[in-house]
């Protein structure tokens, strides 16, 4: 499967299109690559950062769990339960 398999149509004014073509030419890029990079930078990266921030907030809002008094004993009990067939 090709890396980019979905297509979208976007309409620009004549001036916007000329400006984008000039930018693409200056950067030695195809116009589609220039537009794709802009969408990724402006929208998709922000959305990913927002999802990460929300996940961190959910993790930080979890209730605190008390530490076991004896870590070795707790770990032994945990492993017994983890690997038991019941």
Biopython code that builds the backbone (N, CA, C, O; Angstrom):
import numpy as np
from Bio.PDB.StructureBuilder import StructureBuilder

atoms = [
    (1, "UNK", "N", (0.845, -1.181, 0.000)),
    (1, "UNK", "CA", (0.000, 0.000, 0.000)),
    (1, "UNK", "C", (0.891, 1.246, 0.000)),
    (1, "UNK", "O", (1.865, 1.312, 0.749)),
    (2, "UNK", "N", (0.561, 2.225, -0.833)),
    (2, "UNK", "CA", (1.382, 3.447, -0.876)),
    (2, "UNK", "C", (1.281, 4.230, 0.428)),
    (2, "UNK", "O", (0.312, 4.107, 1.178)),
    (3, "UNK", "N", (2.294, 5.028, 0.672)),
    (3, "UNK", "CA", (2.336, 5.808, 1.905)),
    (3, "UNK", "C", (1.135, 6.747, 2.009)),
    (3, "UNK", "O", (0.537, 6.877, 3.077)),
    (4, "UNK", "N", (0.787, 7.394, 0.912)),
    (4, "UNK", "CA", (-0.357, 8.302, 0.892)),
    (4, "UNK", "C", (-1.403, 7.719, -0.042)),
    (4, "UNK", "O", (-1.193, 7.646, -1.253)),
    (5, "UNK", "N", (-2.530, 7.303, 0.523)),
    (5, "UNK", "CA", (-3.547, 6.624, -0.269)),
    (5, "UNK", "C", (-4.868, 7.392, -0.331)),
    (5, "UNK", "O", (-5.744, 7.032, -1.118)),
    (6, "UNK", "N", (-5.025, 8.409, 0.456)),
    (6, "UNK", "CA", (-6.266, 9.173, 0.479)),
    (6, "UNK", "C", (-6.046, 10.543, -0.146)),
    (6, "UNK", "O", (-4.982, 11.146, -0.006)),
    (7, "UNK", "N", (-7.070, 11.016, -0.836)),
    (7, "UNK", "CA", (-6.949, 12.283, -1.550)),
    (7, "UNK", "C", (-8.028, 13.240, -1.057)),
    (7, "UNK", "O", (-9.129, 12.818, -0.702)),
    (8, "UNK", "N", (-7.703, 14.527, -1.038)),
    (8, "UNK", "CA", (-8.653, 15.561, -0.649)),
    (8, "UNK", "C", (-8.529, 16.696, -1.651)),
    (8, "UNK", "O", (-7.449, 16.956, -2.180)),
    (9, "UNK", "N", (-9.629, 17.360, -1.904)),
    (9, "UNK", "CA", (-9.606, 18.499, -2.821)),
    (9, "UNK", "C", (-9.767, 19.775, -2.010)),
    (9, "UNK", "O", (-10.664, 19.885, -1.175)),
    (10, "UNK", "N", (-8.887, 20.738, -2.266)),
    (10, "UNK", "CA", (-8.921, 22.019, -1.567)),
    (10, "UNK", "C", (-8.900, 23.119, -2.616)),
    (10, "UNK", "O", (-8.115, 23.078, -3.563)),
    (11, "UNK", "N", (-9.770, 24.097, -2.434)),
    (11, "UNK", "CA", (-9.824, 25.214, -3.383)),
    (11, "UNK", "C", (-9.150, 26.436, -2.775)),
    (11, "UNK", "O", (-9.364, 26.764, -1.608)),
    (12, "UNK", "N", (-8.326, 27.109, -3.592)),
    (12, "UNK", "CA", (-7.626, 28.323, -3.190)),
    (12, "UNK", "C", (-7.965, 29.433, -4.173)),
    (12, "UNK", "O", (-8.371, 29.173, -5.306)),
    (13, "UNK", "N", (-7.797, 30.664, -3.730)),
    (13, "UNK", "CA", (-7.925, 31.796, -4.661)),
    (13, "UNK", "C", (-6.705, 31.762, -5.589)),
    (13, "UNK", "O", (-5.717, 31.080, -5.317)),
    (14, "UNK", "N", (-6.797, 32.500, -6.671)),
    (14, "UNK", "CA", (-5.669, 32.564, -7.616)),
    (14, "UNK", "C", (-4.398, 33.046, -6.908)),
    (14, "UNK", "O", (-3.315, 32.496, -7.108)),
    (15, "UNK", "N", (-4.551, 34.077, -6.084)),
    (15, "UNK", "CA", (-3.397, 34.638, -5.381)),
    (15, "UNK", "C", (-2.799, 33.624, -4.397)),
    (15, "UNK", "O", (-1.582, 33.452, -4.341)),
    (16, "UNK", "N", (-3.663, 32.956, -3.623)),
    (16, "UNK", "CA", (-3.174, 31.939, -2.686)),
    (16, "UNK", "C", (-2.431, 30.836, -3.427)),
    (16, "UNK", "O", (-1.365, 30.394, -2.998)),
    (17, "UNK", "N", (-3.000, 30.402, -4.534)),
    (17, "UNK", "CA", (-2.376, 29.326, -5.306)),
    (17, "UNK", "C", (-1.014, 29.753, -5.841)),
    (17, "UNK", "O", (-0.046, 28.995, -5.765)),
    (18, "UNK", "N", (-0.941, 30.966, -6.383)),
    (18, "UNK", "CA", (0.357, 31.466, -6.891)),
    (18, "UNK", "C", (1.384, 31.526, -5.764)),
    (18, "UNK", "O", (2.536, 31.128, -5.942)),
    (19, "UNK", "N", (0.958, 32.028, -4.595)),
    (19, "UNK", "CA", (1.879, 32.135, -3.463)),
    (19, "UNK", "C", (2.355, 30.753, -3.010)),
    (19, "UNK", "O", (3.533, 30.565, -2.707)),
    (20, "UNK", "N", (1.438, 29.797, -2.967)),
    (20, "UNK", "CA", (1.817, 28.432, -2.575)),
    (20, "UNK", "C", (2.756, 27.802, -3.593)),
    (20, "UNK", "O", (3.717, 27.128, -3.223)),
    (21, "UNK", "N", (2.481, 28.018, -4.864)),
    (21, "UNK", "CA", (3.381, 27.501, -5.903)),
    (21, "UNK", "C", (4.769, 28.105, -5.770)),
    (21, "UNK", "O", (5.769, 27.407, -5.934)),
    (22, "UNK", "N", (4.835, 29.388, -5.476)),
    (22, "UNK", "CA", (6.135, 30.058, -5.312)),
    (22, "UNK", "C", (6.879, 29.472, -4.112)),
    (22, "UNK", "O", (8.083, 29.227, -4.187)),
    (23, "UNK", "N", (6.167, 29.247, -3.009)),
    (23, "UNK", "CA", (6.804, 28.649, -1.830)),
    (23, "UNK", "C", (7.308, 27.240, -2.139)),
    (23, "UNK", "O", (8.430, 26.888, -1.778)),
    (24, "UNK", "N", (6.499, 26.452, -2.792)),
    (24, "UNK", "CA", (6.883, 25.083, -3.135)),
    (24, "UNK", "C", (8.098, 25.093, -4.044)),
    (24, "UNK", "O", (9.026, 24.307, -3.851)),
    (25, "UNK", "N", (8.099, 25.967, -5.023)),
    (25, "UNK", "CA", (9.235, 26.063, -5.950)),
    (25, "UNK", "C", (10.500, 26.477, -5.212)),
    (25, "UNK", "O", (11.570, 25.907, -5.424)),
    (26, "UNK", "N", (10.367, 27.476, -4.342)),
    (26, "UNK", "CA", (11.518, 27.963, -3.571)),
    (26, "UNK", "C", (12.118, 26.849, -2.715)),
    (26, "UNK", "O", (13.337, 26.742, -2.584)),
    (27, "UNK", "N", (11.242, 26.018, -2.131)),
    (27, "UNK", "CA", (11.695, 24.949, -1.244)),
    (27, "UNK", "C", (11.961, 23.630, -1.977)),
    (27, "UNK", "O", (12.270, 22.615, -1.353)),
    (28, "UNK", "N", (11.836, 23.661, -3.309)),
    (28, "UNK", "CA", (12.043, 22.458, -4.128)),
    (28, "UNK", "C", (11.150, 21.306, -3.666)),
    (28, "UNK", "O", (11.605, 20.177, -3.479)),
    (29, "UNK", "N", (9.869, 21.624, -3.487)),
    (29, "UNK", "CA", (8.890, 20.636, -3.045)),
    (29, "UNK", "C", (7.704, 20.648, -3.992)),
    (29, "UNK", "O", (7.463, 21.624, -4.702)),
    (30, "UNK", "N", (6.979, 19.561, -3.987)),
    (30, "UNK", "CA", (5.725, 19.538, -4.726)),
    (30, "UNK", "C", (4.692, 20.291, -3.905)),
    (30, "UNK", "O", (4.785, 20.363, -2.680)),
    (31, "UNK", "N", (3.711, 20.848, -4.593)),
    (31, "UNK", "CA", (2.671, 21.618, -3.932)),
    (31, "UNK", "C", (1.913, 20.760, -2.917)),
    (31, "UNK", "O", (1.603, 21.228, -1.821)),
    (32, "UNK", "N", (1.619, 19.527, -3.268)),
    (32, "UNK", "CA", (0.920, 18.629, -2.352)),
    (32, "UNK", "C", (1.705, 18.394, -1.069)),
    (32, "UNK", "O", (1.131, 18.349, 0.019)),
    (33, "UNK", "N", (3.025, 18.243, -1.199)),
    (33, "UNK", "CA", (3.871, 18.027, -0.018)),
    (33, "UNK", "C", (3.859, 19.259, 0.884)),
    (33, "UNK", "O", (3.834, 19.141, 2.109)),
    (34, "UNK", "N", (3.876, 20.429, 0.276)),
    (34, "UNK", "CA", (3.852, 21.674, 1.048)),
    (34, "UNK", "C", (2.555, 21.787, 1.853)),
    (34, "UNK", "O", (2.579, 22.115, 3.039)),
    (35, "UNK", "N", (1.428, 21.513, 1.198)),
    (35, "UNK", "CA", (0.134, 21.594, 1.874)),
    (35, "UNK", "C", (0.036, 20.532, 2.956)),
    (35, "UNK", "O", (-0.441, 20.812, 4.055)),
    (36, "UNK", "N", (0.483, 19.314, 2.661)),
    (36, "UNK", "CA", (0.441, 18.222, 3.645)),
    (36, "UNK", "C", (1.263, 18.586, 4.881)),
    (36, "UNK", "O", (0.807, 18.383, 6.006)),
    (37, "UNK", "N", (2.462, 19.118, 4.685)),
    (37, "UNK", "CA", (3.308, 19.522, 5.816)),
    (37, "UNK", "C", (2.628, 20.597, 6.659)),
    (37, "UNK", "O", (2.710, 20.566, 7.886)),
    (38, "UNK", "N", (1.968, 21.534, 6.015)),
    (38, "UNK", "CA", (1.286, 22.596, 6.753)),
    (38, "UNK", "C", (0.161, 22.028, 7.609)),
    (38, "UNK", "O", (-0.008, 22.433, 8.759)),
    (39, "UNK", "N", (-0.601, 21.103, 7.062)),
    (39, "UNK", "CA", (-1.706, 20.491, 7.809)),
    (39, "UNK", "C", (-1.157, 19.710, 9.005)),
    (39, "UNK", "O", (-1.691, 19.798, 10.111)),
    (40, "UNK", "N", (-0.097, 18.952, 8.775)),
    (40, "UNK", "CA", (0.503, 18.166, 9.861)),
    (40, "UNK", "C", (1.019, 19.094, 10.956)),
    (40, "UNK", "O", (0.734, 18.882, 12.135)),
    (41, "UNK", "N", (1.769, 20.107, 10.578)),
    (41, "UNK", "CA", (2.350, 21.027, 11.559)),
    (41, "UNK", "C", (1.288, 21.784, 12.327)),
    (41, "UNK", "O", (1.369, 21.895, 13.550)),
    (42, "UNK", "N", (0.300, 22.302, 11.635)),
    (42, "UNK", "CA", (-0.652, 23.189, 12.285)),
    (42, "UNK", "C", (-1.768, 22.449, 13.012)),
    (42, "UNK", "O", (-2.130, 22.826, 14.127)),
    (43, "UNK", "N", (-2.307, 21.423, 12.413)),
    (43, "UNK", "CA", (-3.476, 20.768, 13.001)),
    (43, "UNK", "C", (-3.160, 19.439, 13.681)),
    (43, "UNK", "O", (-3.535, 19.229, 14.835)),
    (44, "UNK", "N", (-2.477, 18.547, 12.980)),
    (44, "UNK", "CA", (-2.305, 17.197, 13.506)),
    (44, "UNK", "C", (-1.368, 17.143, 14.705)),
    (44, "UNK", "O", (-1.619, 16.388, 15.644)),
    (45, "UNK", "N", (-0.295, 17.927, 14.695)),
    (45, "UNK", "CA", (0.607, 17.939, 15.848)),
    (45, "UNK", "C", (-0.080, 18.533, 17.072)),
    (45, "UNK", "O", (0.111, 18.046, 18.187)),
    (46, "UNK", "N", (-0.877, 19.584, 16.875)),
    (46, "UNK", "CA", (-1.620, 20.178, 17.998)),
    (46, "UNK", "C", (-2.606, 19.175, 18.577)),
    (46, "UNK", "O", (-2.748, 19.066, 19.795)),
    (47, "UNK", "N", (-3.288, 18.441, 17.701)),
    (47, "UNK", "CA", (-4.262, 17.448, 18.167)),
    (47, "UNK", "C", (-3.566, 16.348, 18.961)),
    (47, "UNK", "O", (-4.076, 15.907, 19.991)),
    (48, "UNK", "N", (-2.408, 15.906, 18.489)),
    (48, "UNK", "CA", (-1.659, 14.867, 19.206)),
    (48, "UNK", "C", (-1.189, 15.383, 20.563)),
    (48, "UNK", "O", (-1.286, 14.674, 21.564)),
    (49, "UNK", "N", (-0.686, 16.600, 20.602)),
    (49, "UNK", "CA", (-0.243, 17.184, 21.875)),
    (49, "UNK", "C", (-1.406, 17.319, 22.850)),
    (49, "UNK", "O", (-1.244, 17.101, 24.051)),
    (50, "UNK", "N", (-2.579, 17.677, 22.334)),
    (50, "UNK", "CA", (-3.765, 17.799, 23.187)),
    (50, "UNK", "C", (-4.163, 16.438, 23.753)),
    (50, "UNK", "O", (-4.516, 16.345, 24.929)),
    (51, "UNK", "N", (-4.114, 15.367, 22.932)),
    (51, "UNK", "CA", (-4.438, 14.017, 23.416)),
    (51, "UNK", "C", (-3.443, 13.575, 24.482)),
    (51, "UNK", "O", (-3.832, 12.962, 25.476)),
    (52, "UNK", "N", (-2.170, 13.878, 24.285)),
    (52, "UNK", "CA", (-1.144, 13.512, 25.267)),
    (52, "UNK", "C", (-1.387, 14.267, 26.576)),
    (52, "UNK", "O", (-1.307, 13.679, 27.655)),
    (53, "UNK", "N", (-1.682, 15.561, 26.484)),
    (53, "UNK", "CA", (-1.926, 16.363, 27.686)),
    (53, "UNK", "C", (-3.147, 15.839, 28.438)),
    (53, "UNK", "O", (-3.143, 15.783, 29.668)),
    (54, "UNK", "N", (-4.182, 15.457, 27.709)),
    (54, "UNK", "CA", (-5.378, 14.914, 28.360)),
    (54, "UNK", "C", (-5.069, 13.588, 29.053)),
    (54, "UNK", "O", (-5.566, 13.332, 30.150)),
    (55, "UNK", "N", (-4.256, 12.748, 28.424)),
    (55, "UNK", "CA", (-3.876, 11.470, 29.030)),
    (55, "UNK", "C", (-3.064, 11.697, 30.302)),
    (55, "UNK", "O", (-3.268, 11.011, 31.304)),
    (56, "UNK", "N", (-2.149, 12.653, 30.260)),
    (56, "UNK", "CA", (-1.344, 12.970, 31.441)),
    (56, "UNK", "C", (-2.245, 13.488, 32.560)),
    (56, "UNK", "O", (-2.080, 13.108, 33.719)),
    (57, "UNK", "N", (-3.192, 14.351, 32.214)),
    (57, "UNK", "CA", (-4.126, 14.860, 33.223)),
    (57, "UNK", "C", (-4.921, 13.725, 33.857)),
    (57, "UNK", "O", (-5.131, 13.716, 35.070)),
    (58, "UNK", "N", (-5.369, 12.759, 33.035)),
    (58, "UNK", "CA", (-6.114, 11.619, 33.587)),
    (58, "UNK", "C", (-5.230, 10.792, 34.511)),
    (58, "UNK", "O", (-5.681, 10.349, 35.568)),
    (59, "UNK", "N", (-3.976, 10.580, 34.123)),
    (59, "UNK", "CA", (-3.059, 9.823, 34.974)),
    (59, "UNK", "C", (-2.806, 10.545, 36.297)),
    (59, "UNK", "O", (-2.791, 9.923, 37.359)),
    (60, "UNK", "N", (-2.611, 11.847, 36.222)),
    (60, "UNK", "CA", (-2.326, 12.616, 37.432)),
    (60, "UNK", "C", (-3.542, 12.739, 38.344)),
    (60, "UNK", "O", (-3.399, 13.026, 39.533)),
    (61, "UNK", "N", (-4.734, 12.525, 37.799)),
    (61, "UNK", "CA", (-5.931, 12.631, 38.625)),
    (61, "UNK", "C", (-6.311, 11.303, 39.280)),
    (61, "UNK", "O", (-7.284, 11.246, 40.032)),
    (62, "UNK", "N", (-5.563, 10.245, 39.008)),
    (62, "UNK", "CA", (-5.832, 8.959, 39.658)),
    (62, "UNK", "C", (-5.574, 9.079, 41.159)),
    (62, "UNK", "O", (-4.682, 9.816, 41.578)),
    (63, "UNK", "N", (-6.346, 8.365, 41.962)),
    (63, "UNK", "CA", (-6.118, 8.444, 43.414)),
    (63, "UNK", "C", (-4.757, 7.846, 43.779)),
    (63, "UNK", "O", (-4.258, 6.932, 43.122)),
    (64, "UNK", "N", (-4.189, 8.383, 44.828)),
    (64, "UNK", "CA", (-2.901, 7.866, 45.295)),
    (64, "UNK", "C", (-3.085, 6.469, 45.877)),
    (64, "UNK", "O", (-4.108, 6.170, 46.495)),
    (65, "UNK", "N", (-2.097, 5.634, 45.675)),
    (65, "UNK", "CA", (-2.101, 4.281, 46.222)),
    (65, "UNK", "C", (-1.011, 4.213, 47.281)),
    (65, "UNK", "O", (0.129, 4.604, 47.027)),
    (66, "UNK", "N", (-1.350, 3.724, 48.451)),
    (66, "UNK", "CA", (-0.321, 3.656, 49.498)),
    (66, "UNK", "C", (0.786, 2.670, 49.121)),
    (66, "UNK", "O", (0.543, 1.645, 48.483)),
    (67, "UNK", "N", (1.986, 3.005, 49.529)),
    (67, "UNK", "CA", (3.119, 2.114, 49.272)),
    (67, "UNK", "C", (3.054, 0.916, 50.216)),
    (67, "UNK", "O", (2.640, 1.049, 51.367)),
    (68, "UNK", "N", (3.468, -0.260, 49.722)),
    (68, "UNK", "CA", (3.486, -1.426, 50.618)),
    (68, "UNK", "C", (4.571, -1.252, 51.685)),
    (68, "UNK", "O", (5.607, -0.630, 51.452)),
    (69, "UNK", "N", (4.299, -1.816, 52.849)),
    (69, "UNK", "CA", (5.280, -1.708, 53.936)),
    (69, "UNK", "C", (6.528, -2.513, 53.620)),
    (69, "UNK", "O", (7.643, -2.080, 53.912)),
    (70, "UNK", "N", (6.342, -3.686, 53.023)),
    (70, "UNK", "CA", (7.476, -4.530, 52.679)),
    (70, "UNK", "C", (7.392, -4.830, 51.181)),
    (70, "UNK", "O", (6.569, -5.634, 50.744)),
    (71, "UNK", "N", (8.244, -4.181, 50.413)),
    (71, "UNK", "CA", (8.180, -4.285, 48.964)),
    (71, "UNK", "C", (8.451, -5.714, 48.482)),
    (71, "UNK", "O", (7.775, -6.194, 47.571)),
    (72, "UNK", "N", (9.414, -6.386, 49.072)),
    (72, "UNK", "CA", (9.739, -7.752, 48.645)),
    (72, "UNK", "C", (8.558, -8.690, 48.892)),
    (72, "UNK", "O", (8.247, -9.532, 48.050)),
    (73, "UNK", "N", (7.914, -8.552, 50.020)),
    (73, "UNK", "CA", (6.753, -9.380, 50.345)),
    (73, "UNK", "C", (5.605, -9.082, 49.374)),
    (73, "UNK", "O", (4.948, -9.996, 48.876)),
    (74, "UNK", "N", (5.379, -7.814, 49.118)),
    (74, "UNK", "CA", (4.319, -7.418, 48.197)),
    (74, "UNK", "C", (4.590, -7.965, 46.796)),
    (74, "UNK", "O", (3.686, -8.489, 46.144)),
    (75, "UNK", "N", (5.836, -7.843, 46.337)),
    (75, "UNK", "CA", (6.195, -8.312, 45.004)),
    (75, "UNK", "C", (6.018, -9.819, 44.892)),
    (75, "UNK", "O", (5.507, -10.310, 43.885)),
    (76, "UNK", "N", (6.434, -10.554, 45.914)),
    (76, "UNK", "CA", (6.277, -12.011, 45.923)),
    (76, "UNK", "C", (4.802, -12.392, 45.831)),
    (76, "UNK", "O", (4.433, -13.276, 45.058)),
    (77, "UNK", "N", (3.964, -11.730, 46.615)),
    (77, "UNK", "CA", (2.524, -11.999, 46.598)),
    (77, "UNK", "C", (1.913, -11.626, 45.238)),
    (77, "UNK", "O", (1.072, -12.347, 44.701)),
    (78, "UNK", "N", (2.341, -10.518, 44.712)),
    (78, "UNK", "CA", (1.858, -10.065, 43.412)),
    (78, "UNK", "C", (2.194, -11.083, 42.325)),
    (78, "UNK", "O", (1.338, -11.432, 41.511)),
    (79, "UNK", "N", (3.437, -11.557, 42.312)),
    (79, "UNK", "CA", (3.846, -12.510, 41.287)),
    (79, "UNK", "C", (3.117, -13.854, 41.434)),
    (79, "UNK", "O", (2.795, -14.501, 40.438)),
    (80, "UNK", "N", (2.864, -14.264, 42.671)),
    (80, "UNK", "CA", (2.097, -15.497, 42.884)),
    (80, "UNK", "C", (0.718, -15.380, 42.270)),
    (80, "UNK", "O", (0.259, -16.290, 41.580)),
    (81, "UNK", "N", (0.061, -14.268, 42.519)),
    (81, "UNK", "CA", (-1.291, -14.039, 41.992)),
    (81, "UNK", "C", (-1.259, -13.880, 40.476)),
    (81, "UNK", "O", (-2.156, -14.352, 39.778)),
    (82, "UNK", "N", (-0.239, -13.223, 39.976)),
    (82, "UNK", "CA", (-0.152, -12.965, 38.546)),
    (82, "UNK", "C", (-0.020, -14.266, 37.760)),
    (82, "UNK", "O", (-0.631, -14.417, 36.701)),
    (83, "UNK", "N", (0.765, -15.197, 38.267)),
    (83, "UNK", "CA", (1.054, -16.402, 37.518)),
    (83, "UNK", "C", (0.265, -17.630, 37.991)),
    (83, "UNK", "O", (0.505, -18.737, 37.510)),
    (84, "UNK", "N", (-0.668, -17.446, 38.924)),
    (84, "UNK", "CA", (-1.486, -18.577, 39.369)),
    (84, "UNK", "C", (-2.555, -18.862, 38.319)),
    (84, "UNK", "O", (-2.965, -17.971, 37.575)),
    (85, "UNK", "N", (-2.991, -20.096, 38.273)),
    (85, "UNK", "CA", (-3.993, -20.497, 37.275)),
    (85, "UNK", "C", (-5.410, -20.189, 37.739)),
    (85, "UNK", "O", (-6.340, -20.310, 36.942)),
    (86, "UNK", "N", (-5.609, -19.809, 38.955)),
    (86, "UNK", "CA", (-6.965, -19.566, 39.441)),
    (86, "UNK", "C", (-7.412, -18.146, 39.208)),
    (86, "UNK", "O", (-8.534, -17.785, 39.563)),
]
sb = StructureBuilder()
sb.init_structure("model")
sb.init_model(0)
sb.init_chain("A")
sb.init_seg("    ")
for serial, (resi, resn, name, xyz) in enumerate(atoms, 1):
    if name == "N":
        sb.init_residue(resn, " ", resi, " ")
    sb.init_atom(name, np.array(xyz, "f"), 0.0, 1.0, " ", f" {name:<3s}", serial, name[0])
structure = sb.get_structure()
